[in-house]
Amino acid sequence: MNVLVTGATTPLGRALVEHLLALRDVGHVLAVGAEHWGPGLPSDGTRFSYEQVDLTRGRSVHDLLYGPARTCGIDTVLHGVLHRAVRDQGERIHAINVEATRLLVQACVRHPDIRRFVLRSGGEVYAIRSDEPNLLDEDRPLAFDAGAPQWLRDRVEADLTTCAQIGTAGPAIAVLRCAEILARGTGSQLWDYLGSRVCLRPLGFDPMINVLSIDDAVAAAVAALSCDARGAFNIPGFDTLPLSQLIARSGRHDVPVPGPLLAPLYRLRTRTVGFEFRYDLNVRRFHVGALLDGGRARAVLGYQPRHPIAFPSHAALAA
Amino acid sequence: MSSSLIHRPAVALRGFHDEGHGFDMFGLHPPTLRRSLALGGPLCDRYFRTRSYGIEHVPRDGAAILVANHGGALPVDGTLLVLDVDRKTGRIVRPIADRFVPALPLVSTWFARTGAVVGTHANVSRLLARGELIAIWPEGAAGIAKPARDRYQMKTWQVGHAELAIRYRAPIVPVAIVGAEEAWPVLGRIRGFRRFGVPFLPVPFLPVPLPLRHAIYYGAPIALHDELPPDAADDPGVVARAAARVRLALSELLHDARNSRAGRWL
């Protein structure tokens, strides 16, 4: 198996590259990123190479797949590029999130050598309602809210763009809807939420939260890359705990506040301090527990979460 | 008598699936359940003087469904049932709550910590698949706040419990709870609160329930799965007939229970 990994300069991308290179049945890893180089990535060698590519341009994607990818004998692609900053919006961000995904998956479908395509999506694509099950399986409704921030709308569109190709001829396509990775640099809303010494929580609500470690996200990606299973798969993490416990375990102060006050307070915080956490993105899951049901991933991919997260310390969050 | 939960460490609780931080995936937290049952003990023993009969019909392990009648301004009957089963069998009962409950502040969290689960098909299926004991009130929210003239009459009757029992090969134990439908008479319901998450607000005749004697009768298990294959759960006609059979069994049990009751007050 020779693997092309997009988003290789992210913490998850770097961990995945490192893990793939440690596997004997992986011949070559071609890492792709928007940056000139990614810190922490190995230097080019017989089993690893890095390409700086703008995936929002069709020509660049074509040249990547029919140039370096063909030279390296790439037969498997993992696409993990999603813009992480919530406050950024506009056409450029949409192109990174959605157009890049569309161009890449369509190019892979037409490519003669690609037999496997895996998209790393997220559990945030699901609509959360109080009368829905606590456990969300892959058939639950997605968050088609026209008023939602672009961050969310783009993720749903990228997910569906890939899902639309699942039944077509060409590579076996899988979409991994991962629980939130609680780590720096992953775009985690919870990480930013916990960045404040005082975490405001809706009064009277303490929903169950599931978080994923980078090790488990890597394990799920490798499991998906190593088989031909098609479809969407929820990837839950090892740790499931109430929001209040997550706050306490992270050494933060949990302050329940009446729900209607939270949105303006966090808007004010974003405007004054510039944090990424947006309450309107999280309001439903901060009221209603909604966990990903990993039954299908367990049965089909053989994925089982095994790695607890390292709860962020004061120093890590402050940094 | 104290709850058996009080004396058992969380890890030893049968039927508790710890997700690693002392909670199960639905939010059950044994220490909170333990405290709640300890608080409910005096209410059960001294105020309502609850007695139960036929506890041997409740399976000691494996998936099973308790199907009970519903009544009272608030679900006191559910609390008494959970407490009684815990004391007599050591099993944790997972009461199935209506879908508006997660939208209620404080109540949603307390229900989740004490084992209640929102009554969606996926949630209940998961509980039965892992062999838990659940309690369903097929009258639903309509059973709460019934007018006094409708006490012990099951006018609405949802059928999901029969479908689940057939599909997951779980016996149904009818449970007649006598006392709850009289102890807290309701004058009426105030509607128009749906935007706040609740279908109605009950208007009780008294601020607290009357100290009537309560009794819980467990009927013989109905093993629908002995007669029907799992695929029969897809047949609406079969499910409706099975649910009607459960309703009839509960009505008869309720009738016998009311007749054999020594007295309401003493």
Interface residues (C-beta under 8 A of the other chain):
Chain A: S130 D131 E132 P133 N134 L135 D137 P202 L203 G204 F205 D206 P207 M208 F238 D239 T240 L241 P242 Q245 G259 H287 V288 G289 L291 D293 P308
Chain B: E19 G20 H21 F23 M25 F26 G27 R99 F100 P102 A103 L104 P105 L106 V107 S108 T109 A112 V117 V118 T120 H121 A122 N123 R126 G197
